Amino acid sequence: MSDYQLNDTIVAVATAAGKSGIAVIRLSGPDAIQIASSLLKKPETLFTSLPNSGFYSEFISSGGELIDDGVVMVFRAPHSFTGEDVVEIGSHGSLAIADVIVLEFIRTGARPAEPGEFSRRAFYNGKLALKDLEIITARIAATDGAALRGSERSVDEKFSRLDALYRLLIGMLGDVNAEIDFGESDAIKIPALTQRIGHLLAKVNDLLRIARNKSANAGYFTVALTGPTNVGKSSIFNALVAFKRSIVSDTPGTTRDYLEAFIDLPGGHRIKLVDTAGDRRALGEIEREGIILGQTAALEADLTFRVTDPSDRSPQIPDGLLLLHNKNDLDGWNEQVSISALTGQGLELLRSEILIRAIATDSELSKPALSMTERSQLEDVAEKLHRLVDSPLSDPGLLADDLQSMIDVIGSLLGLNISEDALNHIFTNMCIGK
């Protein structure tokens, strides 16, 4: 982005598209106050208003017609989100009104903001760090109360772990450089160097492992229903989601791969429910592939129930699974979690069991998540560390180069020396107006 683009005035609708009570149109840049004043019935009010204050105004077009009325907020540099002069217009939440106001501002000298450009300016002006940007993104992406609570903790945990790696690498590089400058031979004589590198490798691998496990379920607590055909998995699925989402039939193998739906439980817990294909010998390539997809979904789930019916009862709990006994209206079975999807008996007990497990794993949402790019960069760091552990450490100059390259990678992940390409990726994935 050129200096001109960073120093002109930008405008965008900052609220989601669609009908709503209000729409917020945001201006930021050196001419934000001047441009915004052109819309006001009494433009002088904007220049004389107190910083970080708001007032009511009618909005008048350049042709003298009344567009709307609403609230005007003014934030003077550097005390604003972007660090620049910012004006926010709160109009009625009509797409037509918001579009007219934006067009009026563009005619007066503003330009349309690019995705994430307000946040980009905040970053360049020192108002936000990379960590702050990630917290904002995580909050916007949160799908339920639990994810919202965990979003900031997740980012904090990631940056804390990366910062610890960065400091360990810096300390190790300092020791190696001291050996280069003051050592009495070309050999490296740093106590426990291999063990320190191994410790670093373990920390990188641990971060990668946690992030891989978390990304598999995309932030949701996932519950899978597995078991033989015709035990009522789809009936349970429909009963939990409270509408007919999955086809129920006496014909075995109705569910050919897997279905997903979401249910909301108390405490802001949004649960992803997965109905998988029944365990049986596949009758064709398509069904075989579907059964494999269902098995994969079950393996990745946070909680997997194996559903039984009167023909398949057992008090024995399989490894890693919970038994869910369906059709207890037929035989009165009451071991473990026993329900009847037909009558509804035991469904509240099942919901409670799921909720208890979801609450117990709330901390999982606080574990660090990594993007594909971040994971790839850390995997490269892990590979370098692995080579250093396995190979003799004889050349301090080469070791210093390796350590410096890893410091550069971790530093970029912390936002200390982040590239323009990486910033473009972050900001272009944000919505316009943020």
C-alpha positions in Angstrom: 0.0 0.0 0.0 1.5 3.4 -1.0 2.1 6.4 1.2 -0.8 8.1 -0.6 -3.2 5.4 0.2 -2.1 5.5 3.9 -2.5 9.3 4.1 -5.8 9.9 2.4 -9.2 9.6 4.0 -11.2 6.4 3.7 -14.9 5.6 4.2 -16.9 2.4 4.7 -20.0 1.1 6.3 -18.8 -0.5 9.6 -21.9 -2.5 10.4 -23.1 -5.7 8.7 -25.1 -5.4 5.5 -28.9 -5.8 5.8 -31.8 -4.1 7.6 -31.2 -3.1 11.1 -31.9 -0.4 13.7 -28.8 1.6 12.8 -25.9 1.6 10.3 -22.5 3.1 11.2 -20.5 4.8 8.4 -16.9 5.3 9.4 -14.5 7.9 8.1 -10.8 8.0 9.0 -8.0 10.2 7.8 -6.6 13.7 7.7 -9.8 15.2 6.1 -12.3 13.0 8.0 -13.8 16.0 9.9 -13.9 18.3 6.9 -15.5 15.7 4.7 -18.1 14.7 7.3 -19.0 18.3 7.9 -20.3 18.6 4.4 -23.1 16.2 5.2 -24.4 18.0 8.3 -27.1 20.6 8.5 -24.9 22.7 10.8 -21.3 21.8 9.8 -19.7 24.1 12.4 -21.0 21.7 15.1 -18.5 19.1 14.1 -15.5 21.5 14.4 -16.6 22.9 17.8 -17.6 19.5 19.4 -15.6 18.1 22.2 -13.2 15.2 21.4 -14.6 11.7 21.7 -18.2 13.1 21.9 -21.4 12.7 20.0 -24.4 14.8 18.9 -27.6 14.6 16.9 -27.7 16.0 13.4 -29.7 15.9 10.2 -27.8 14.7 7.1 -28.2 16.8 4.0 -27.1 15.8 0.5 -24.9 18.0 -1.7 -28.1 18.9 -3.6 -29.8 20.2 -0.4 -32.1 17.2 0.2 -32.7 15.5 3.6 -31.1 12.1 3.6 -31.7 11.0 7.2 -31.0 12.0 10.7 -28.9 10.4 13.4 -25.9 10.6 15.7 -22.4 11.9 14.8 -19.4 10.8 16.8 -16.0 12.5 16.4 -12.6 11.1 17.6 -9.7 13.4 17.1 -6.1 12.1 16.5 -4.4 10.4 18.1 -7.2 9.3 20.4 -9.1 7.1 18.0 -9.1 3.5 16.9 -6.9 4.2 13.9 -4.9 7.0 15.5 -6.2 9.4 12.9 -9.2 11.8 12.9 -12.3 9.5 12.8 -15.9 10.4 12.4 -18.7 7.9 12.7 -22.2 8.6 11.4 -25.0 6.6 12.9 -27.9 6.5 10.5 -31.0 4.4 10.3 -30.1 0.8 9.3 -31.2 0.9 5.6 -28.8 -0.2 2.9 -30.1 2.7 0.7 -29.4 5.4 3.3 -25.9 4.0 4.1 -25.0 3.8 0.4 -26.2 7.4 -0.2 -24.1 8.7 2.7 -21.0 6.8 1.6 -21.4 8.2 -2.0 -21.7 11.7 -0.6 -18.5 11.3 1.3 -16.7 9.9 -1.8 -17.9 12.9 -3.9 -16.4 15.1 -1.2 -13.0 13.5 -1.3 -12.9 10.2 0.6 -12.2 6.9 -1.1 -13.7 3.5 -0.3 -11.8 1.6 2.3 -10.2 -1.7 1.5 -10.9 -4.8 3.6 -9.3 -4.4 7.1 -7.9 -1.0 6.2 -9.1 0.8 9.4 -7.2 -1.9 11.4 -4.2 -1.6 9.1 -4.0 2.1 9.9 -4.4 1.3 13.6 -1.5 -1.1 13.3 0.8 1.2 11.4 0.0 4.1 13.8 0.9 2.0 16.8 -2.6 1.7 18.2 -2.8 -2.1 17.7 -0.2 -4.8 17.9 -0.5 -8.1 15.9 -1.8 -9.8 19.0 -4.6 -7.2 19.2 -5.5 -7.8 15.5 -5.8 -11.5 16.1 -8.0 -11.0 19.2 -10.3 -8.8 17.1 -10.5 -11.4 14.4 -11.2 -14.2 16.9 -14.0 -12.3 18.5 -15.7 -11.6 15.2 -15.4 -15.3 14.3 -16.7 -16.6 17.6 -19.8 -18.8 17.0 -21.0 -19.1 20.6 -20.5 -17.8 24.1 -17.9 -20.4 24.9 -15.8 -19.6 21.8 -16.1 -15.9 22.6 -14.8 -16.5 26.2 -12.0 -18.6 24.9 -11.0 -16.4 21.9 -8.8 -13.9 23.8 -7.3 -16.6 26.0 -6.4 -18.6 22.9 -4.6 -15.7 21.3 -2.9 -14.9 24.7 -1.7 -18.5 25.0 -0.3 -18.6 21.5 1.6 -15.4 21.8 2.9 -16.4 25.3 4.2 -19.7 23.9 5.8 -17.9 20.9 7.4 -15.3 23.1 8.9 -18.0 25.3 10.4 -19.7 22.2 11.7 -16.3 21.0 13.4 -15.6 24.3 15.0 -19.0 24.4 16.4 -18.7 20.9 17.7 -15.2 21.6 19.5 -16.5 24.7 21.0 -19.4 22.8 22.1 -17.1 20.0 23.8 -14.8 22.5 25.8 -17.7 24.0 26.8 -18.9 20.5 27.9 -15.3 19.5 29.9 -15.1 22.7 31.6 -18.4 21.8 32.4 -17.0 18.4 33.8 -13.7 19.8 35.6 -15.0 22.8 36.1 -18.8 22.4 39.5 -20.2 22.3 38.8 -22.7 19.5 36.5 -23.2 16.5 34.6 -25.8 18.4 31.4 -25.0 20.3 31.8 -25.4 24.0 28.4 -24.4 25.4 27.2 -26.6 28.3 24.1 -28.7 27.6 23.6 -27.1 24.2 22.1 -30.2 22.6 19.7 -30.6 25.6 18.7 -26.9 25.2 17.9 -27.4 21.5 16.0 -30.6 22.3 14.0 -28.6 24.9 13.2 -26.0 22.2 12.1 -28.7 19.8 9.8 -30.2 22.4 8.1 -26.8 22.9 7.6 -26.2 19.2 6.2 -29.7 18.7 3.9 -29.3 21.7 2.5 -26.1 20.2 2.0 -27.7 16.8 0.3 -30.7 18.4 -2.2 -28.6 20.3 -2.9 -26.4 17.3 -3.6 -29.4 15.0 -6.0 -31.0 17.5 -7.8 -27.7 17.9 -8.2 -27.0 14.2 -9.8 -30.4 13.5 -13.0 -29.2 15.1 -12.9 -25.5 14.1 -13.6 -24.3 17.6 -16.8 -26.3 18.1 -17.5 -29.0 20.7 -18.3 -31.9 18.4 -20.5 -34.9 19.3 -20.6 -37.9 16.9 -23.2 -40.7 16.9 -21.8 -44.1 15.8 -22.9 -47.7 15.9 -24.6 -50.4 13.8 -27.3 -49.7 11.3 -30.9 -49.3 12.5 -30.1 -48.6 16.2 -31.7 -45.2 15.9 -28.7 -42.8 15.4 -30.7 -40.7 12.9 -33.7 -40.6 15.2 -31.6 -39.4 18.1 -30.0 -36.8 15.8 -33.4 -35.5 14.8 -34.7 -35.5 18.4 -31.7 -33.4 19.6 -31.9 -30.9 16.7 -35.7 -30.8 17.2 -36.5 -31.2 13.5 -36.3 -33.9 10.8 -32.8 -33.3 9.5 -31.7 -36.9 8.9 -33.8 -39.5 7.0 -35.2 -42.2 9.3 -36.1 -45.6 7.7 -36.3 -49.3 8.6 -34.0 -49.9 5.6 -30.4 -50.4 6.8 -27.8 -47.9 5.5 -30.1 -44.9 5.0 -27.3 -42.6 6.2 -24.5 -43.1 3.6 -21.8 -40.8 4.9 -22.5 -38.3 7.7 -24.7 -35.3 8.5 -24.0 -32.3 10.7 -26.3 -29.9 12.5 -25.9 -27.5 15.5 -27.7 -27.4 18.8 -27.5 -24.7 21.5 -27.2 -25.7 25.1 -27.2 -23.5 28.2 -24.2 -21.3 28.9 -23.7 -20.3 25.3 -22.4 -23.7 24.2 -23.0 -24.4 20.5 -22.6 -28.1 19.8 -21.9 -29.6 16.4 -23.8 -32.9 16.2 -22.6 -35.5 13.6 -24.8 -38.5 12.5 -22.5 -41.1 10.9 -23.2 -44.0 8.6 -24.0 -47.3 10.3 -21.3 -49.9 10.8 -21.8 -52.6 8.2 -20.2 -54.2 5.1 -20.4 -51.5 2.3 -22.5 -52.5 -0.7 -20.5 -50.3 -3.1 -17.6 -47.9 -3.6 -19.8 -44.8 -2.8 -21.1 -46.3 0.5 -17.6 -47.5 1.4 -16.2 -44.0 0.9 -19.1 -42.6 3.0 -18.5 -44.9 5.9 -14.8 -43.9 5.9 -15.8 -40.2 6.0 -18.1 -40.9 8.9 -15.4 -42.8 10.8 -13.0 -39.9 10.3 -15.6 -37.4 11.6 -16.1 -39.7 14.6 -12.3 -39.9 15.3 -12.1 -36.1 15.2 -15.1 -35.5 17.5 -14.6 -34.3 21.1 -17.2 -36.8 22.3 -18.3 -40.0 20.5 -21.3 -42.1 21.4 -21.8 -45.7 20.3 -25.5 -46.2 20.0 -27.1 -49.5 20.9 -30.6 -51.0 20.8 -32.1 -54.1 22.4 -30.4 -56.4 19.9 -27.0 -55.0 20.7 -26.9 -54.2 24.5 -23.6 -54.3 26.4 -22.5 -52.7 29.6 -18.9 -52.8 28.3 -17.7 -49.4 27.3 -15.4 -49.4 24.2 -12.1 -47.5 24.4 -12.6 -43.8 23.9 -16.4 -44.1 23.5 -19.5 -43.7 25.6 -22.4 -46.0 25.2 -25.8 -44.5 24.4 -28.6 -47.0 24.8 -31.5 -46.2 22.6 -35.0 -47.7 22.4 -35.2 -48.3 26.2 -38.9 -48.2 25.9 -38.7 -51.7 24.4 -36.6 -53.4 27.1 -36.4 -51.0 30.1 -32.6 -50.8 29.9 -31.2 -48.2 32.3 -27.4 -48.6 32.3 -25.2 -45.7 31.4 -27.1 -43.1 29.2 -30.4 -44.7 28.3 -33.0 -43.0 26.1 -35.9 -43.5 23.8 -35.7 -41.2 20.7 -39.2 -42.2 20.0 -40.8 -41.2 23.3 -38.3 -38.6 24.3 -37.5 -40.4 27.6 -33.9 -39.6 28.7 -33.2 -36.9 26.1 -32.7 -34.3 28.8 -30.2 -36.6 30.5 -28.4 -36.9 27.2 -28.3 -33.2 26.8 -27.0 -32.8 30.3 -24.2 -35.4 29.6 -23.2 -33.5 26.5 -23.2 -30.1 28.4 -21.1 -31.5 31.2 -18.5 -32.7 28.8 -18.6 -29.4 26.8 -18.1 -27.4 30.0 -15.2 -29.6 31.0 -13.5 -28.9 27.7 -14.1 -25.1 27.8 -10.4 -24.9 28.4 -9.7 -26.5 25.0 -11.1 -23.3 23.4 -8.4 -21.4 25.2 -5.6 -23.4 23.6 -3.6 -21.8 20.9 -4.8 -22.0 17.3 -2.4 -21.5 14.3 -3.2 -20.6 10.7 -1.9 -23.0 8.0 0.9 -20.5 7.2 1.9 -20.3 10.9 1.9 -24.1 11.2 4.0 -24.4 8.1 6.6 -21.9 9.4 6.7 -23.6 12.8 7.1 -27.0 11.1 10.2 -25.6 9.3 11.6 -24.4 12.6 10.9 -27.9 14.1 12.7 -29.5 11.2 15.8 -27.3 11.7 15.9 -28.0 15.4 15.5 -31.7 14.7 18.5 -31.6 12.4 20.6 -29.7 15.0 19.7 -32.4 17.6 20.7 -35.2 15.3 23.8 -33.8 13.7 27.1 -32.8 15.4 27.3 -29.1 16.3 30.8 -28.2 15.2 30.6 -24.8 13.4 29.4 -21.9 15.6 29.0 -19.7 12.6 26.5 -22.0 10.9 24.7 -22.6 14.1 24.4 -18.8 14.6 22.9 -18.5 11.1 20.4 -21.3 11.8 19.4 -19.7 15.1 19.0 -16.3 13.6 16.8 -17.6 10.8 14.5 -19.3 13.4 14.5 -16.0 15.5 13.3 -14.2 12.3 10.5 -16.7 11.8 9.3 -16.5 15.4 9.7 -12.8 15.4 7.4 -12.4 12.4 4.8 -14.6 14.1 5.0 -12.2 17.1 4.6 -9.2 14.7 8.2 -7.9 15.5 9.4 -8.1 11.9 6.3 -9.1 10.0 6.4 -8.9 6.2 4.1 -6.7 4.1 2.8 -9.9 2.4 1.8 -11.4 5.8 0.1 -8.1 6.8 -1.8 -8.1 3.5 -3.0 -11.6 4.2 -4.3 -10.6 7.7 -6.0 -7.4 6.6 -7.6 -8.7 3.4 -9.3 -11.4 5.4 -11.0 -8.8 7.6 -14.3 -7.3 6.6 -14.6 -3.9 5.0 -15.2 -1.3 7.7 -13.0 -3.0 10.3 
